[in-house]
């Protein structure tokens, strides 16, 4: 289990977008509603829930910092 920042990977992002599994699921209608992961694969659902609670993306952190700096600078000027 990873704790802390997730490192972005361009290779994984591209391969996930063009995978045959994604094509079948999206175009042929093999989707299940959001939240049904617990029924289809409980072990993976629990792992992903814990992983998403304990790690964060570095892009999100940069965005949050830049927004807070913008707000501070805005109130200082006015």
N, CA, C and O atoms as a Maestro MAE file, in Angstrom:
{
 s_m_m2io_version
 :::
 2.0.0
}

f_m_ct {
 s_m_title
 :::
 protein
 m_atom[312] {
  # First column is atom index #
  i_m_mmod_type
  r_m_x_coord
  r_m_y_coord
  r_m_z_coord
  i_m_residue_number
  s_m_chain_name
  s_m_pdb_residue_name
  s_m_pdb_atom_name
  i_m_atomic_number
  :::
  1 25 0.852 -1.180 0.000 1 A "UNK " " N  " 7
  2 3 0.000 0.000 0.000 1 A "UNK " " CA " 6
  3 2 0.889 1.231 0.000 1 A "UNK " " C  " 6
  4 15 1.852 1.315 0.762 1 A "UNK " " O  " 8
  5 25 0.561 2.177 -0.852 2 A "UNK " " N  " 7
  6 3 1.332 3.408 -0.961 2 A "UNK " " CA " 6
  7 2 0.664 4.498 -0.141 2 A "UNK " " C  " 6
  8 15 -0.555 4.662 -0.180 2 A "UNK " " O  " 8
  9 25 1.476 5.243 0.603 3 A "UNK " " N  " 7
  10 3 0.999 6.398 1.354 3 A "UNK " " CA " 6
  11 2 1.700 7.627 0.819 3 A "UNK " " C  " 6
  12 15 2.884 7.567 0.486 3 A "UNK " " O  " 8
  13 25 0.994 8.736 0.729 4 A "UNK " " N  " 7
  14 3 1.616 9.968 0.270 4 A "UNK " " CA " 6
  15 2 1.223 10.319 -1.143 4 A "UNK " " C  " 6
  16 15 0.081 10.117 -1.553 4 A "UNK " " O  " 8
  17 25 2.194 10.855 -1.896 5 A "UNK " " N  " 7
  18 3 1.922 11.350 -3.246 5 A "UNK " " CA " 6
  19 2 1.937 10.226 -4.275 5 A "UNK " " C  " 6
  20 15 2.732 9.291 -4.183 5 A "UNK " " O  " 8
  21 25 1.045 10.333 -5.254 6 A "UNK " " N  " 7
  22 3 1.053 9.438 -6.408 6 A "UNK " " CA " 6
  23 2 1.893 10.089 -7.484 6 A "UNK " " C  " 6
  24 15 1.792 11.296 -7.701 6 A "UNK " " O  " 8
  25 25 2.723 9.307 -8.165 7 A "UNK " " N  " 7
  26 3 3.521 9.864 -9.245 7 A "UNK " " CA " 6
  27 2 2.789 9.646 -10.561 7 A "UNK " " C  " 6
  28 15 2.434 8.511 -10.877 7 A "UNK " " O  " 8
  29 25 2.553 10.703 -11.340 8 A "UNK " " N  " 7
  30 3 1.827 10.548 -12.598 8 A "UNK " " CA " 6
  31 2 2.661 9.788 -13.627 8 A "UNK " " C  " 6
  32 15 3.877 9.962 -13.694 8 A "UNK " " O  " 8
  33 25 2.012 8.950 -14.423 9 A "UNK " " N  " 7
  34 3 2.689 8.171 -15.445 9 A "UNK " " CA " 6
  35 2 1.950 8.340 -16.766 9 A "UNK " " C  " 6
  36 15 0.801 7.919 -16.902 9 A "UNK " " O  " 8
  37 25 2.613 8.955 -17.733 10 A "UNK " " N  " 7
  38 3 2.006 9.171 -19.039 10 A "UNK " " CA " 6
  39 2 1.753 7.841 -19.745 10 A "UNK " " C  " 6
  40 15 0.732 7.672 -20.412 10 A "UNK " " O  " 8
  41 25 2.684 6.898 -19.597 11 A "UNK " " N  " 7
  42 3 2.558 5.588 -20.237 11 A "UNK " " CA " 6
  43 2 1.309 4.849 -19.747 11 A "UNK " " C  " 6
  44 15 0.567 4.289 -20.554 11 A "UNK " " O  " 8
  45 25 1.075 4.842 -18.453 12 A "UNK " " N  " 7
  46 3 -0.100 4.164 -17.892 12 A "UNK " " CA " 6
  47 2 -1.392 4.869 -18.288 12 A "UNK " " C  " 6
  48 15 -2.414 4.220 -18.511 12 A "UNK " " O  " 8
  49 25 -1.346 6.201 -18.376 13 A "UNK " " N  " 7
  50 3 -2.535 6.949 -18.757 13 A "UNK " " CA " 6
  51 2 -2.951 6.631 -20.192 13 A "UNK " " C  " 6
  52 15 -4.132 6.431 -20.475 13 A "UNK " " O  " 8
  53 25 -1.969 6.584 -21.096 14 A "UNK " " N  " 7
  54 3 -2.262 6.286 -22.505 14 A "UNK " " CA " 6
  55 2 -2.720 4.842 -22.673 14 A "UNK " " C  " 6
  56 15 -3.687 4.579 -23.388 14 A "UNK " " O  " 8
  57 25 -2.032 3.900 -22.016 15 A "UNK " " N  " 7
  58 3 -2.401 2.493 -22.174 15 A "UNK " " CA " 6
  59 2 -3.779 2.202 -21.604 15 A "UNK " " C  " 6
  60 15 -4.468 1.312 -22.101 15 A "UNK " " O  " 8
  61 25 -4.195 2.924 -20.582 16 A "UNK " " N  " 7
  62 3 -5.534 2.730 -20.030 16 A "UNK " " CA " 6
  63 2 -6.608 3.254 -20.975 16 A "UNK " " C  " 6
  64 15 -7.704 2.698 -21.035 16 A "UNK " " O  " 8
  65 25 -6.306 4.314 -21.710 17 A "UNK " " N  " 7
  66 3 -7.285 4.907 -22.613 17 A "UNK " " CA " 6
  67 2 -7.511 4.077 -23.865 17 A "UNK " " C  " 6
  68 15 -8.599 4.122 -24.439 17 A "UNK " " O  " 8
  69 25 -6.496 3.309 -24.311 18 A "UNK " " N  " 7
  70 3 -6.622 2.570 -25.572 18 A "UNK " " CA " 6
  71 2 -6.679 1.062 -25.367 18 A "UNK " " C  " 6
  72 15 -6.386 0.303 -26.291 18 A "UNK " " O  " 8
  73 25 -7.047 0.622 -24.187 19 A "UNK " " N  " 7
  74 3 -7.071 -0.810 -23.913 19 A "UNK " " CA " 6
  75 2 -8.309 -1.477 -24.524 19 A "UNK " " C  " 6
  76 15 -9.371 -0.858 -24.600 19 A "UNK " " O  " 8
  77 25 -8.177 -2.734 -24.959 20 A "UNK " " N  " 7
  78 3 -9.338 -3.456 -25.506 20 A "UNK " " CA " 6
  79 2 -10.450 -3.648 -24.473 20 A "UNK " " C  " 6
  80 15 -11.631 -3.650 -24.818 20 A "UNK " " O  " 8
  81 25 -10.067 -3.806 -23.223 21 A "UNK " " N  " 7
  82 3 -11.050 -3.979 -22.151 21 A "UNK " " CA " 6
  83 2 -11.937 -2.743 -22.034 21 A "UNK " " C  " 6
  84 15 -13.149 -2.856 -21.852 21 A "UNK " " O  " 8
  85 25 -11.326 -1.561 -22.140 22 A "UNK " " N  " 7
  86 3 -12.096 -0.320 -22.071 22 A "UNK " " CA " 6
  87 2 -13.025 -0.204 -23.276 22 A "UNK " " C  " 6
  88 15 -14.173 0.216 -23.135 22 A "UNK " " O  " 8
  89 25 -12.540 -0.570 -24.452 23 A "UNK " " N  " 7
  90 3 -13.360 -0.506 -25.656 23 A "UNK " " CA " 6
  91 2 -14.599 -1.380 -25.515 23 A "UNK " " C  " 6
  92 15 -15.705 -0.939 -25.829 23 A "UNK " " O  " 8
  93 25 -14.428 -2.615 -25.045 24 A "UNK " " N  " 7
  94 3 -15.560 -3.525 -24.868 24 A "UNK " " CA " 6
  95 2 -16.548 -3.000 -23.839 24 A "UNK " " C  " 6
  96 15 -17.760 -3.019 -24.051 24 A "UNK " " O  " 8
  97 25 -16.011 -2.535 -22.731 25 A "UNK " " N  " 7
  98 3 -16.876 -2.060 -21.658 25 A "UNK " " CA " 6
  99 2 -17.683 -0.840 -22.082 25 A "UNK " " C  " 6
  100 15 -18.882 -0.769 -21.813 25 A "UNK " " O  " 8
  101 25 -17.042 0.119 -22.740 26 A "UNK " " N  " 7
  102 3 -17.714 1.376 -23.078 26 A "UNK " " CA " 6
  103 2 -18.627 1.249 -24.295 26 A "UNK " " C  " 6
  104 15 -19.746 1.763 -24.281 26 A "UNK " " O  " 8
  105 25 -18.168 0.575 -25.340 27 A "UNK " " N  " 7
  106 3 -18.927 0.571 -26.594 27 A "UNK " " CA " 6
  107 2 -19.965 -0.539 -26.691 27 A "UNK " " C  " 6
  108 15 -20.955 -0.385 -27.406 27 A "UNK " " O  " 8
  109 25 -19.769 -1.634 -26.003 28 A "UNK " " N  " 7
  110 3 -20.715 -2.735 -26.105 28 A "UNK " " CA " 6
  111 2 -21.676 -2.816 -24.917 28 A "UNK " " C  " 6
  112 15 -22.511 -3.718 -24.855 28 A "UNK " " O  " 8
  113 25 -21.562 -1.884 -23.984 29 A "UNK " " N  " 7
  114 3 -22.537 -1.797 -22.899 29 A "UNK " " CA " 6
  115 2 -22.323 -2.763 -21.760 29 A "UNK " " C  " 6
  116 15 -23.292 -3.173 -21.120 29 A "UNK " " O  " 8
  117 25 -21.074 -3.147 -21.479 30 A "UNK " " N  " 7
  118 3 -20.798 -4.040 -20.349 30 A "UNK " " CA " 6
  119 2 -20.465 -3.250 -19.090 30 A "UNK " " C  " 6
  120 15 -19.567 -3.623 -18.336 30 A "UNK " " O  " 8
  121 25 -21.178 -2.175 -18.867 31 A "UNK " " N  " 7
  122 3 -20.922 -1.339 -17.706 31 A "UNK " " CA " 6
  123 2 -21.861 -1.729 -16.570 31 A "UNK " " C  " 6
  124 15 -22.975 -2.203 -16.793 31 A "UNK " " O  " 8
  125 25 -21.388 -1.519 -15.362 32 A "UNK " " N  " 7
  126 3 -22.250 -1.638 -14.186 32 A "UNK " " CA " 6
  127 2 -22.319 -0.250 -13.550 32 A "UNK " " C  " 6
  128 15 -21.386 0.539 -13.707 32 A "UNK " " O  " 8
  129 25 -23.381 0.060 -12.851 33 A "UNK " " N  " 7
  130 3 -23.499 1.389 -12.248 33 A "UNK " " CA " 6
  131 2 -22.397 1.668 -11.231 33 A "UNK " " C  " 6
  132 15 -21.831 0.749 -10.640 33 A "UNK " " O  " 8
  133 25 -22.105 2.944 -11.039 34 A "UNK " " N  " 7
  134 3 -21.085 3.355 -10.087 34 A "UNK " " CA " 6
  135 2 -21.461 2.885 -8.684 34 A "UNK " " C  " 6
  136 15 -22.610 3.016 -8.264 34 A "UNK " " O  " 8
  137 25 -20.499 2.346 -7.976 35 A "UNK " " N  " 7
  138 3 -20.743 1.850 -6.633 35 A "UNK " " CA " 6
  139 2 -20.944 0.345 -6.562 35 A "UNK " " C  " 6
  140 15 -21.033 -0.209 -5.466 35 A "UNK " " O  " 8
  141 25 -21.017 -0.332 -7.706 36 A "UNK " " N  " 7
  142 3 -21.211 -1.774 -7.724 36 A "UNK " " CA " 6
  143 2 -19.893 -2.549 -7.671 36 A "UNK " " C  " 6
  144 15 -19.900 -3.778 -7.746 36 A "UNK " " O  " 8
  145 25 -18.770 -1.850 -7.545 37 A "UNK " " N  " 7
  146 3 -17.470 -2.517 -7.474 37 A "UNK " " CA " 6
  147 2 -17.371 -3.443 -6.280 37 A "UNK " " C  " 6
  148 15 -16.662 -4.449 -6.328 37 A "UNK " " O  " 8
  149 25 -18.070 -3.115 -5.217 38 A "UNK " " N  " 7
  150 3 -18.054 -3.952 -4.022 38 A "UNK " " CA " 6
  151 2 -18.658 -5.328 -4.308 38 A "UNK " " C  " 6
  152 15 -18.275 -6.316 -3.683 38 A "UNK " " O  " 8
  153 25 -19.593 -5.392 -5.245 39 A "UNK " " N  " 7
  154 3 -20.218 -6.671 -5.584 39 A "UNK " " CA " 6
  155 2 -19.424 -7.442 -6.637 39 A "UNK " " C  " 6
  156 15 -19.354 -8.670 -6.588 39 A "UNK " " O  " 8
  157 25 -18.819 -6.714 -7.600 40 A "UNK " " N  " 7
  158 3 -18.104 -7.395 -8.683 40 A "UNK " " CA " 6
  159 2 -16.728 -7.869 -8.248 40 A "UNK " " C  " 6
  160 15 -16.310 -8.963 -8.628 40 A "UNK " " O  " 8
  161 25 -16.001 -7.059 -7.448 41 A "UNK " " N  " 7
  162 3 -14.670 -7.443 -6.982 41 A "UNK " " CA " 6
  163 2 -14.438 -6.784 -5.619 41 A "UNK " " C  " 6
  164 15 -13.864 -5.698 -5.554 41 A "UNK " " O  " 8
  165 25 -14.878 -7.427 -4.530 42 A "UNK " " N  " 7
  166 3 -14.821 -6.793 -3.210 42 A "UNK " " CA " 6
  167 2 -13.410 -6.477 -2.735 42 A "UNK " " C  " 6
  168 15 -13.185 -5.439 -2.112 42 A "UNK " " O  " 8
  169 25 -12.451 -7.364 -3.023 43 A "UNK " " N  " 7
  170 3 -11.081 -7.145 -2.566 43 A "UNK " " CA " 6
  171 2 -10.492 -5.882 -3.206 43 A "UNK " " C  " 6
  172 15 -9.850 -5.075 -2.533 43 A "UNK " " O  " 8
  173 25 -10.715 -5.725 -4.497 44 A "UNK " " N  " 7
  174 3 -10.211 -4.556 -5.215 44 A "UNK " " CA " 6
  175 2 -10.930 -3.287 -4.756 44 A "UNK " " C  " 6
  176 15 -10.304 -2.232 -4.651 44 A "UNK " " O  " 8
  177 25 -12.215 -3.371 -4.486 45 A "UNK " " N  " 7
  178 3 -12.989 -2.205 -4.053 45 A "UNK " " CA " 6
  179 2 -12.489 -1.690 -2.704 45 A "UNK " " C  " 6
  180 15 -12.354 -0.482 -2.512 45 A "UNK " " O  " 8
  181 25 -12.214 -2.598 -1.774 46 A "UNK " " N  " 7
  182 3 -11.729 -2.197 -0.452 46 A "UNK " " CA " 6
  183 2 -10.331 -1.594 -0.571 46 A "UNK " " C  " 6
  184 15 -10.040 -0.580 0.063 46 A "UNK " " O  " 8
  185 25 -9.461 -2.212 -1.381 47 A "UNK " " N  " 7
  186 3 -8.110 -1.699 -1.586 47 A "UNK " " CA " 6
  187 2 -8.158 -0.287 -2.176 47 A "UNK " " C  " 6
  188 15 -7.465 0.610 -1.697 47 A "UNK " " O  " 8
  189 25 -8.976 -0.090 -3.217 48 A "UNK " " N  " 7
  190 3 -9.051 1.213 -3.866 48 A "UNK " " CA " 6
  191 2 -9.617 2.280 -2.936 48 A "UNK " " C  " 6
  192 15 -9.168 3.426 -2.967 48 A "UNK " " O  " 8
  193 25 -10.581 1.924 -2.124 49 A "UNK " " N  " 7
  194 3 -11.162 2.871 -1.171 49 A "UNK " " CA " 6
  195 2 -10.096 3.343 -0.187 49 A "UNK " " C  " 6
  196 15 -9.976 4.540 0.075 49 A "UNK " " O  " 8
  197 25 -9.319 2.401 0.359 50 A "UNK " " N  " 7
  198 3 -8.264 2.731 1.309 50 A "UNK " " CA " 6
  199 2 -7.146 3.526 0.631 50 A "UNK " " C  " 6
  200 15 -6.630 4.483 1.209 50 A "UNK " " O  " 8
  201 25 -6.771 3.139 -0.584 51 A "UNK " " N  " 7
  202 3 -5.713 3.821 -1.323 51 A "UNK " " CA " 6
  203 2 -6.096 5.273 -1.614 51 A "UNK " " C  " 6
  204 15 -5.276 6.177 -1.451 51 A "UNK " " O  " 8
  205 25 -7.317 5.492 -2.036 52 A "UNK " " N  " 7
  206 3 -7.747 6.846 -2.362 52 A "UNK " " CA " 6
  207 2 -7.891 7.731 -1.131 52 A "UNK " " C  " 6
  208 15 -7.809 8.955 -1.237 52 A "UNK " " O  " 8
  209 25 -8.102 7.131 0.030 53 A "UNK " " N  " 7
  210 3 -8.185 7.908 1.262 53 A "UNK " " CA " 6
  211 2 -6.799 8.290 1.787 53 A "UNK " " C  " 6
  212 15 -6.651 9.327 2.434 53 A "UNK " " O  " 8
  213 25 -5.772 7.456 1.515 54 A "UNK " " N  " 7
  214 3 -4.460 7.662 2.122 54 A "UNK " " CA " 6
  215 2 -3.429 8.280 1.198 54 A "UNK " " C  " 6
  216 15 -2.318 8.572 1.639 54 A "UNK " " O  " 8
  217 25 -3.757 8.490 -0.071 55 A "UNK " " N  " 7
  218 3 -2.785 9.092 -0.981 55 A "UNK " " CA " 6
  219 2 -3.429 10.261 -1.723 55 A "UNK " " C  " 6
  220 15 -4.652 10.391 -1.779 55 A "UNK " " O  " 8
  221 25 -2.582 11.095 -2.283 56 A "UNK " " N  " 7
  222 3 -3.077 12.254 -3.014 56 A "UNK " " CA " 6
  223 2 -2.186 12.489 -4.222 56 A "UNK " " C  " 6
  224 15 -1.016 12.107 -4.218 56 A "UNK " " O  " 8
  225 25 -2.720 13.100 -5.227 57 A "UNK " " N  " 7
  226 3 -1.944 13.400 -6.427 57 A "UNK " " CA " 6
  227 2 -1.175 14.694 -6.264 57 A "UNK " " C  " 6
  228 15 -1.652 15.616 -5.602 57 A "UNK " " O  " 8
  229 25 0.015 14.781 -6.859 58 A "UNK " " N  " 7
  230 3 0.817 15.993 -6.726 58 A "UNK " " CA " 6
  231 2 0.207 17.145 -7.521 58 A "UNK " " C  " 6
  232 15 0.390 18.304 -7.147 58 A "UNK " " O  " 8
  233 25 -0.509 16.860 -8.603 59 A "UNK " " N  " 7
  234 3 -1.151 17.913 -9.391 59 A "UNK " " CA " 6
  235 2 -2.226 18.605 -8.555 59 A "UNK " " C  " 6
  236 15 -2.373 19.826 -8.615 59 A "UNK " " O  " 8
  237 25 -2.969 17.829 -7.782 60 A "UNK " " N  " 7
  238 3 -4.019 18.392 -6.926 60 A "UNK " " CA " 6
  239 2 -3.413 19.318 -5.878 60 A "UNK " " C  " 6
  240 15 -3.968 20.380 -5.595 60 A "UNK " " O  " 8
  241 25 -2.292 18.928 -5.308 61 A "UNK " " N  " 7
  242 3 -1.628 19.741 -4.292 61 A "UNK " " CA " 6
  243 2 -1.174 21.074 -4.885 61 A "UNK " " C  " 6
  244 15 -1.343 22.120 -4.258 61 A "UNK " " O  " 8
  245 25 -0.602 21.043 -6.084 62 A "UNK " " N  " 7
  246 3 -0.149 22.268 -6.745 62 A "UNK " " CA " 6
  247 2 -1.336 23.188 -7.022 62 A "UNK " " C  " 6
  248 15 -1.235 24.400 -6.830 62 A "UNK " " O  " 8
  249 25 -2.450 22.629 -7.466 63 A "UNK " " N  " 7
  250 3 -3.641 23.430 -7.749 63 A "UNK " " CA " 6
  251 2 -4.170 24.084 -6.476 63 A "UNK " " C  " 6
  252 15 -4.549 25.255 -6.493 63 A "UNK " " O  " 8
  253 25 -4.197 23.344 -5.387 64 A "UNK " " N  " 7
  254 3 -4.703 23.898 -4.133 64 A "UNK " " CA " 6
  255 2 -3.811 25.035 -3.632 64 A "UNK " " C  " 6
  256 15 -4.309 26.045 -3.135 64 A "UNK " " O  " 8
  257 25 -2.498 24.868 -3.764 65 A "UNK " " N  " 7
  258 3 -1.567 25.907 -3.320 65 A "UNK " " CA " 6
  259 2 -1.730 27.159 -4.160 65 A "UNK " " C  " 6
  260 15 -1.753 28.270 -3.630 65 A "UNK " " O  " 8
  261 25 -1.844 26.983 -5.482 66 A "UNK " " N  " 7
  262 3 -1.961 28.161 -6.346 66 A "UNK " " CA " 6
  263 2 -3.277 28.908 -6.098 66 A "UNK " " C  " 6
  264 15 -3.309 30.136 -6.167 66 A "UNK " " O  " 8
  265 25 -4.346 28.190 -5.815 67 A "UNK " " N  " 7
  266 3 -5.624 28.846 -5.512 67 A "UNK " " CA " 6
  267 2 -5.528 29.629 -4.211 67 A "UNK " " C  " 6
  268 15 -6.019 30.755 -4.127 67 A "UNK " " O  " 8
  269 25 -4.904 29.048 -3.202 68 A "UNK " " N  " 7
  270 3 -4.803 29.753 -1.919 68 A "UNK " " CA " 6
  271 2 -3.904 30.982 -2.035 68 A "UNK " " C  " 6
  272 15 -4.184 32.007 -1.412 68 A "UNK " " O  " 8
  273 25 -2.822 30.898 -2.825 69 A "UNK " " N  " 7
  274 3 -1.968 32.066 -3.046 69 A "UNK " " CA " 6
  275 2 -2.739 33.158 -3.773 69 A "UNK " " C  " 6
  276 15 -2.615 34.336 -3.437 69 A "UNK " " O  " 8
  277 25 -3.534 32.773 -4.769 70 A "UNK " " N  " 7
  278 3 -4.336 33.741 -5.504 70 A "UNK " " CA " 6
  279 2 -5.313 34.455 -4.578 70 A "UNK " " C  " 6
  280 15 -5.475 35.672 -4.675 70 A "UNK " " O  " 8
  281 25 -5.953 33.733 -3.699 71 A "UNK " " N  " 7
  282 3 -6.921 34.327 -2.769 71 A "UNK " " CA " 6
  283 2 -6.227 35.296 -1.821 71 A "UNK " " C  " 6
  284 15 -6.737 36.387 -1.562 71 A "UNK " " O  " 8
  285 25 -5.074 34.905 -1.306 72 A "UNK " " N  " 7
  286 3 -4.338 35.782 -0.386 72 A "UNK " " CA " 6
  287 2 -3.923 37.058 -1.101 72 A "UNK " " C  " 6
  288 15 -4.094 38.152 -0.563 72 A "UNK " " O  " 8
  289 25 -3.381 36.933 -2.304 73 A "UNK " " N  " 7
  290 3 -2.951 38.117 -3.050 73 A "UNK " " CA " 6
  291 2 -4.135 39.016 -3.408 73 A "UNK " " C  " 6
  292 15 -4.007 40.240 -3.414 73 A "UNK " " O  " 8
  293 25 -5.268 38.419 -3.702 74 A "UNK " " N  " 7
  294 3 -6.455 39.195 -4.039 74 A "UNK " " CA " 6
  295 2 -6.899 40.055 -2.856 74 A "UNK " " C  " 6
  296 15 -7.233 41.226 -3.033 74 A "UNK " " O  " 8
  297 25 -6.905 39.481 -1.655 75 A "UNK " " N  " 7
  298 3 -7.354 40.225 -0.485 75 A "UNK " " CA " 6
  299 2 -6.320 41.238 -0.021 75 A "UNK " " C  " 6
  300 15 -6.683 42.244 0.587 75 A "UNK " " O  " 8
  301 25 -5.052 41.001 -0.289 76 A "UNK " " N  " 7
  302 3 -4.023 41.970 0.084 76 A "UNK " " CA " 6
  303 2 -4.150 43.227 -0.771 76 A "UNK " " C  " 6
  304 15 -3.987 44.338 -0.266 76 A "UNK " " O  " 8
  305 25 -4.438 43.062 -2.057 77 A "UNK " " N  " 7
  306 3 -4.543 44.205 -2.966 77 A "UNK " " CA " 6
  307 2 -5.800 45.028 -2.721 77 A "UNK " " C  " 6
  308 15 -5.784 46.240 -2.934 77 A "UNK " " O  " 8
  309 25 -6.877 44.412 -2.284 78 A "UNK " " N  " 7
  310 3 -8.141 45.151 -2.131 78 A "UNK " " CA " 6
  311 2 -8.398 45.467 -0.713 78 A "UNK " " C  " 6
  312 15 -9.413 46.084 -0.392 78 A "UNK " " O  " 8
  :::
 }
 m_bond[311] {
  # First column is bond index #
  i_m_from
  i_m_to
  i_m_order
  :::
  1 1 2 1
  2 2 3 1
  3 3 4 2
  4 3 5 1
  5 5 6 1
  6 6 7 1
  7 7 8 2
  8 7 9 1
  9 9 10 1
  10 10 11 1
  11 11 12 2
  12 11 13 1
  13 13 14 1
  14 14 15 1
  15 15 16 2
  16 15 17 1
  17 17 18 1
  18 18 19 1
  19 19 20 2
  20 19 21 1
  21 21 22 1
  22 22 23 1
  23 23 24 2
  24 23 25 1
  25 25 26 1
  26 26 27 1
  27 27 28 2
  28 27 29 1
  29 29 30 1
  30 30 31 1
  31 31 32 2
  32 31 33 1
  33 33 34 1
  34 34 35 1
  35 35 36 2
  36 35 37 1
  37 37 38 1
  38 38 39 1
  39 39 40 2
  40 39 41 1
  41 41 42 1
  42 42 43 1
  43 43 44 2
  44 43 45 1
  45 45 46 1
  46 46 47 1
  47 47 48 2
  48 47 49 1
  49 49 50 1
  50 50 51 1
  51 51 52 2
  52 51 53 1
  53 53 54 1
  54 54 55 1
  55 55 56 2
  56 55 57 1
  57 57 58 1
  58 58 59 1
  59 59 60 2
  60 59 61 1
  61 61 62 1
  62 62 63 1
  63 63 64 2
  64 63 65 1
  65 65 66 1
  66 66 67 1
  67 67 68 2
  68 67 69 1
  69 69 70 1
  70 70 71 1
  71 71 72 2
  72 71 73 1
  73 73 74 1
  74 74 75 1
  75 75 76 2
  76 75 77 1
  77 77 78 1
  78 78 79 1
  79 79 80 2
  80 79 81 1
  81 81 82 1
  82 82 83 1
  83 83 84 2
  84 83 85 1
  85 85 86 1
  86 86 87 1
  87 87 88 2
  88 87 89 1
  89 89 90 1
  90 90 91 1
  91 91 92 2
  92 91 93 1
  93 93 94 1
  94 94 95 1
  95 95 96 2
  96 95 97 1
  97 97 98 1
  98 98 99 1
  99 99 100 2
  100 99 101 1
  101 101 102 1
  102 102 103 1
  103 103 104 2
  104 103 105 1
  105 105 106 1
  106 106 107 1
  107 107 108 2
  108 107 109 1
  109 109 110 1
  110 110 111 1
  111 111 112 2
  112 111 113 1
  113 113 114 1
  114 114 115 1
  115 115 116 2
  116 115 117 1
  117 117 118 1
  118 118 119 1
  119 119 120 2
  120 119 121 1
  121 121 122 1
  122 122 123 1
  123 123 124 2
  124 123 125 1
  125 125 126 1
  126 126 127 1
  127 127 128 2
  128 127 129 1
  129 129 130 1
  130 130 131 1
  131 131 132 2
  132 131 133 1
  133 133 134 1
  134 134 135 1
  135 135 136 2
  136 135 137 1
  137 137 138 1
  138 138 139 1
  139 139 140 2
  140 139 141 1
  141 141 142 1
  142 142 143 1
  143 143 144 2
  144 143 145 1
  145 145 146 1
  146 146 147 1
  147 147 148 2
  148 147 149 1
  149 149 150 1
  150 150 151 1
  151 151 152 2
  152 151 153 1
  153 153 154 1
  154 154 155 1
  155 155 156 2
  156 155 157 1
  157 157 158 1
  158 158 159 1
  159 159 160 2
  160 159 161 1
  161 161 162 1
  162 162 163 1
  163 163 164 2
  164 163 165 1
  165 165 166 1
  166 166 167 1
  167 167 168 2
  168 167 169 1
  169 169 170 1
  170 170 171 1
  171 171 172 2
  172 171 173 1
  173 173 174 1
  174 174 175 1
  175 175 176 2
  176 175 177 1
  177 177 178 1
  178 178 179 1
  179 179 180 2
  180 179 181 1
  181 181 182 1
  182 182 183 1
  183 183 184 2
  184 183 185 1
  185 185 186 1
  186 186 187 1
  187 187 188 2
  188 187 189 1
  189 189 190 1
  190 190 191 1
  191 191 192 2
  192 191 193 1
  193 193 194 1
  194 194 195 1
  195 195 196 2
  196 195 197 1
  197 197 198 1
  198 198 199 1
  199 199 200 2
  200 199 201 1
  201 201 202 1
  202 202 203 1
  203 203 204 2
  204 203 205 1
  205 205 206 1
  206 206 207 1
  207 207 208 2
  208 207 209 1
  209 209 210 1
  210 210 211 1
  211 211 212 2
  212 211 213 1
  213 213 214 1
  214 214 215 1
  215 215 216 2
  216 215 217 1
  217 217 218 1
  218 218 219 1
  219 219 220 2
  220 219 221 1
  221 221 222 1
  222 222 223 1
  223 223 224 2
  224 223 225 1
  225 225 226 1
  226 226 227 1
  227 227 228 2
  228 227 229 1
  229 229 230 1
  230 230 231 1
  231 231 232 2
  232 231 233 1
  233 233 234 1
  234 234 235 1
  235 235 236 2
  236 235 237 1
  237 237 238 1
  238 238 239 1
  239 239 240 2
  240 239 241 1
  241 241 242 1
  242 242 243 1
  243 243 244 2
  244 243 245 1
  245 245 246 1
  246 246 247 1
  247 247 248 2
  248 247 249 1
  249 249 250 1
  250 250 251 1
  251 251 252 2
  252 251 253 1
  253 253 254 1
  254 254 255 1
  255 255 256 2
  256 255 257 1
  257 257 258 1
  258 258 259 1
  259 259 260 2
  260 259 261 1
  261 261 262 1
  262 262 263 1
  263 263 264 2
  264 263 265 1
  265 265 266 1
  266 266 267 1
  267 267 268 2
  268 267 269 1
  269 269 270 1
  270 270 271 1
  271 271 272 2
  272 271 273 1
  273 273 274 1
  274 274 275 1
  275 275 276 2
  276 275 277 1
  277 277 278 1
  278 278 279 1
  279 279 280 2
  280 279 281 1
  281 281 282 1
  282 282 283 1
  283 283 284 2
  284 283 285 1
  285 285 286 1
  286 286 287 1
  287 287 288 2
  288 287 289 1
  289 289 290 1
  290 290 291 1
  291 291 292 2
  292 291 293 1
  293 293 294 1
  294 294 295 1
  295 295 296 2
  296 295 297 1
  297 297 298 1
  298 298 299 1
  299 299 300 2
  300 299 301 1
  301 301 302 1
  302 302 303 1
  303 303 304 2
  304 303 305 1
  305 305 306 1
  306 306 307 1
  307 307 308 2
  308 307 309 1
  309 309 310 1
  310 310 311 1
  311 311 312 2
  :::
 }
}
